[in-house]
Amino acid sequence: MNTTDITIRLASPSDSPDMAEVHMRSWEVAYKDIIPMDYIKEKNTTRPALWQRIITEENTTQYVIQKGAKTIGIMSVAPPQDDDVGEDFYELHGIYLHPDYYRQGIGSKAMDFAFEKARSLGKTIMTVWVFAENASSIKFYEKCGFIADGKTKIINCSKEMQCIRMRRKI
């Protein structure tokens, strides 16, 4: 697919309804066989208020991925939340595309944007956490040059979910 009509920019408060919509639709498809659907539905009821609270005029880490004027994805690129990494690390905290736009090269374009953002801040390593059961996401991140670094954690999504951390030099 031609991704020249894809733009990525910092999100503003007016983007929050579209961001919530993308987040909900993405979770419904990407995690349908991984996370219990009742949990996904419960979380989705909180998404509009969550994004309205998160996206302020001072936002510096949350981005919208757009095709024309339509928001088709969201991503967060920010300092890592892990305490075992150094000053040269940056983290992809999340990337979600609307399912209608999967496998069109948009995720790869978003990753390039994330790498460039981190490099512009003098960072040399990017990390991302991914559910260990999410084979398609792991495959995507491996295609983007990430490898599992051995660090794991458990997140409760109405069942215990193991997450693995992946990293790559940028």
C-alpha positions in Angstrom: 0.0 0.0 0.0 1.1 3.6 -0.6 1.6 5.1 2.8 2.5 8.6 1.5 -1.0 9.8 2.6 -0.4 8.7 6.2 0.5 11.4 8.7 1.4 11.2 12.3 1.1 14.1 14.7 0.7 14.9 18.4 -2.9 14.4 19.5 -5.0 17.3 20.7 -8.0 17.2 23.0 -10.4 17.2 20.0 -8.8 13.9 18.9 -9.8 12.0 22.0 -13.2 10.6 20.7 -11.5 9.1 17.6 -8.6 7.8 19.7 -11.0 6.0 22.0 -12.8 4.5 19.0 -9.5 3.2 17.4 -8.4 1.8 20.8 -11.8 0.0 21.3 -11.9 -1.5 17.8 -8.3 -2.5 17.9 -8.6 -4.4 21.2 -11.7 -6.2 20.0 -9.9 -7.7 17.1 -6.2 -7.9 18.2 -7.0 -9.4 21.6 -10.2 -11.4 20.9 -8.5 -14.8 21.3 -6.1 -13.6 24.0 -8.0 -11.6 26.5 -11.5 -12.6 27.7 -14.1 -10.6 25.7 -16.0 -9.6 28.9 -12.8 -7.8 30.0 -12.4 -6.1 26.7 -16.0 -4.9 26.7 -15.6 -3.6 30.3 -12.4 -1.8 29.4 -14.0 -0.3 26.3 -16.7 1.4 28.4 -13.9 3.4 30.0 -12.0 4.4 26.8 -13.8 7.6 25.9 -13.3 9.1 29.4 -9.8 7.8 29.6 -8.7 9.5 26.3 -10.5 12.7 27.3 -8.5 12.8 30.5 -5.2 11.8 28.9 -5.2 14.2 25.9 -4.5 17.7 27.1 -3.0 20.7 25.4 0.3 19.8 27.1 0.4 16.3 25.5 3.9 15.4 24.3 3.7 11.6 24.0 0.4 10.6 22.5 0.1 10.6 18.7 -2.7 10.0 16.1 -2.0 8.2 12.9 -4.2 9.6 10.1 -5.1 8.8 6.5 -6.3 12.1 5.2 -8.2 13.7 8.0 -9.4 10.3 9.4 -7.7 8.9 12.6 -6.9 5.3 11.8 -4.4 4.6 14.6 -2.9 5.8 17.8 0.5 5.5 19.4 2.4 6.5 22.5 6.2 7.1 22.4 7.6 8.2 25.8 10.3 7.6 28.4 10.4 4.0 29.6 8.4 3.1 32.8 11.0 0.4 33.7 13.6 1.1 36.3 16.2 -1.3 35.0 17.0 0.7 31.8 19.3 3.6 31.3 19.1 7.2 29.9 19.6 5.9 26.3 16.3 4.0 26.3 12.9 5.1 25.0 9.7 3.1 24.9 6.8 2.5 22.5 4.1 2.4 25.1 1.5 1.4 22.6 0.5 1.3 19.0 -3.1 0.5 17.9 -4.5 0.6 14.4 -8.1 0.4 13.4 -8.6 -3.2 12.1 -9.6 -1.9 8.7 -6.0 -0.7 8.3 -4.1 -3.8 9.4 -1.3 -5.2 7.2 -1.0 -2.1 4.9 2.4 -0.9 5.9 1.0 1.7 8.3 2.4 0.0 11.4 5.9 0.0 9.9 5.6 3.7 9.0 4.5 4.4 12.6 7.5 2.4 13.9 9.9 4.5 11.8 8.3 7.6 13.2 8.8 6.3 16.8 12.4 5.5 16.1 13.0 9.0 14.6 11.3 10.6 17.6 13.6 8.6 20.0 16.7 9.4 18.0 15.8 13.1 18.0 16.0 13.0 21.8 19.4 11.3 21.7 18.1 7.8 22.6 19.7 4.7 21.1 17.5 1.8 22.3 13.7 1.4 21.9 11.7 -1.0 24.0 8.1 -2.3 23.8 6.1 -4.7 26.0 3.9 -7.2 24.3 1.6 -10.0 25.5 3.5 -13.3 25.2 0.4 -14.9 23.6 0.2 -12.2 20.9 2.1 -14.0 18.2 1.1 -11.6 15.4 2.4 -8.6 17.4 5.6 -10.4 18.3 6.1 -11.2 14.6 5.5 -7.6 13.7 8.0 -6.3 16.2 10.6 -8.9 15.1 10.1 -7.7 11.5 10.9 -4.2 12.8 14.1 -5.5 14.4 13.1 -6.1 18.0 14.2 -9.1 20.0 13.0 -10.3 23.4 15.4 -9.3 26.1 14.4 -11.8 28.8 12.4 -9.3 31.0 8.8 -10.4 31.7 5.9 -9.2 33.8 2.4 -10.3 34.6 -0.7 -8.1 33.9 -4.1 -9.0 35.1 -6.7 -8.7 32.4 -9.3 -10.8 34.3 -6.7 -13.5 33.9 -3.0 -13.4 34.4 -1.2 -12.4 31.2 2.5 -12.7 30.7 4.2 -9.9 28.9 7.6 -9.9 27.4 9.8 -6.9 26.8 11.4 -6.5 23.4 14.1 -4.1 22.4 16.2 -2.9 19.5 19.0 -0.5 18.8 17.9 2.5 16.8 
